[in-house]
């Protein structure tokens, strides 16, 4: 297991880390985003979307559960699991159907642990001392260039 830690002081810095990771993602990759409300999960998702060539606004799909975007090479599937009560619900929604041609970002992934593949990249977001500072801890089974 590889572990990386970053401290950011702005949304821009958080998105830059996301873009570096996004360049290394492939169809079937799942990125589990974990952190309290307002710690940067959606901001990170926006950075991944940008590097994928997605130009439309990216917002958290809290009430729709899943947003799909068409990138230059892959689809981006953005899931918010905050209101999903059980892992089984997300699985029954067809999560595995996206693996073939999509990169999947799951916010609040800790709430649906059985739906997250073991080989997923996990990112823990924590708030820092100021309103814009964050710590990102990235855990991956493969080596990343960040």
C-alpha positions in Angstrom: 0.0 0.0 0.0 1.3 3.4 -1.0 0.5 6.4 1.1 0.8 10.1 0.1 0.0 13.2 2.2 -0.6 16.7 1.1 -1.5 19.9 2.9 -3.3 22.5 0.7 -4.3 26.1 1.5 -6.7 26.8 -1.3 -9.3 25.2 -3.5 -6.9 25.7 -6.4 -4.2 23.6 -4.7 -6.7 20.8 -3.9 -7.7 20.8 -7.6 -4.1 20.6 -8.8 -3.5 17.5 -6.7 -6.8 16.1 -8.2 -5.5 16.8 -11.7 -2.2 15.0 -11.1 -4.2 12.0 -9.9 -6.7 12.3 -12.7 -3.9 12.0 -15.3 -3.2 8.5 -13.9 -6.7 7.2 -13.8 -8.1 4.6 -16.2 -11.5 3.1 -16.9 -12.6 0.9 -14.0 -10.7 3.0 -11.4 -12.7 3.8 -8.3 -11.7 6.7 -6.0 -13.2 6.6 -2.6 -13.5 10.1 -1.1 -13.9 10.3 2.6 -14.2 13.4 4.8 -16.6 15.6 6.7 -18.9 18.1 5.1 -16.9 21.0 3.5 -13.5 19.3 3.5 -12.9 19.3 -0.3 -14.4 16.2 -1.7 -16.4 18.0 -4.4 -13.6 20.4 -5.1 -11.3 17.4 -5.7 -13.9 15.9 -8.0 -14.0 19.2 -10.0 -10.2 18.9 -10.5 -10.4 15.4 -11.8 -13.2 16.4 -14.1 -11.2 19.3 -15.5 -8.2 17.2 -16.4 -10.6 14.7 -18.1 -11.7 17.5 -20.4 -15.1 18.0 -18.8 -16.1 21.7 -19.0 -19.6 21.7 -17.5 -20.1 22.6 -13.8 -19.5 19.7 -11.3 -21.6 19.7 -8.2 -22.2 17.0 -5.6 -25.0 14.7 -6.6 -26.5 14.7 -3.1 -30.1 14.3 -4.2 -29.6 12.5 -7.6 -27.0 10.1 -6.1 -25.1 9.8 -9.4 -24.0 12.3 -12.1 -22.5 11.2 -15.3 -20.1 13.3 -17.4 -18.5 12.5 -20.7 -14.8 13.2 -20.7 -12.3 13.1 -23.6 -11.3 9.5 -23.0 -13.6 8.1 -20.3 -16.9 8.8 -18.6 -16.8 10.3 -15.2 -19.3 8.8 -12.7 -19.6 11.0 -9.7 -21.5 9.4 -6.8 -22.6 10.9 -3.5 -23.3 8.2 -1.0 -24.4 10.5 1.9 -28.1 9.6 1.5 -27.5 6.0 0.5 -28.4 3.8 3.5 -26.6 0.6 2.6 -23.8 -0.6 0.4 -26.3 -3.0 -1.2 -28.4 -0.1 -2.5 -25.4 1.3 -4.4 -24.5 -2.1 -5.8 -28.1 -2.6 -6.9 -28.0 0.8 -8.6 -25.6 -0.8 -11.1 -22.2 0.4 -9.8 -20.4 -2.4 -11.6 -22.0 -1.4 -14.9 -19.7 1.6 -14.9 -16.4 -0.2 -14.5 -15.8 -0.9 -18.2 -15.6 2.6 -19.5 -15.7 5.0 -16.6 -13.7 6.5 -13.8 -15.8 6.5 -10.6 -15.6 9.0 -7.8 -17.6 8.2 -4.7 -18.1 10.9 -2.0 -18.9 9.6 1.5 -17.5 6.2 0.5 -17.1 5.3 4.1 -20.9 5.0 4.3 -21.0 2.2 1.7 -17.8 0.2 2.5 -19.0 -3.1 0.9 -19.6 -1.3 -2.4 -16.0 -0.1 -2.6 -13.5 -2.5 -4.4 -10.5 -3.4 -2.4 -8.2 -2.0 -5.1 -9.9 1.5 -4.9 -7.8 4.6 -4.4 -8.9 6.1 -1.1 -8.6 9.7 -0.1 -9.2 11.0 3.4 -9.9 14.8 3.6 -9.6 16.7 6.9 -10.0 20.4 7.6 -6.9 22.3 8.6 -6.4 25.3 10.9 -7.8 27.9 8.5 -11.1 27.8 6.6 -9.3 27.0 3.3 -6.6 24.6 4.5 -7.0 20.9 4.1 -5.0 17.7 4.6 -5.4 15.0 1.9 -4.2 11.4 2.7 -4.1 9.2 -0.4 -3.9 5.5 -0.1 -3.3 3.4 -3.3 -2.3 -0.2 -4.1 -0.4 1.1 -7.1 2.4 3.7 -7.1 1.3 7.1 -8.1 3.3 10.1 -9.4 1.9 13.0 -7.3 
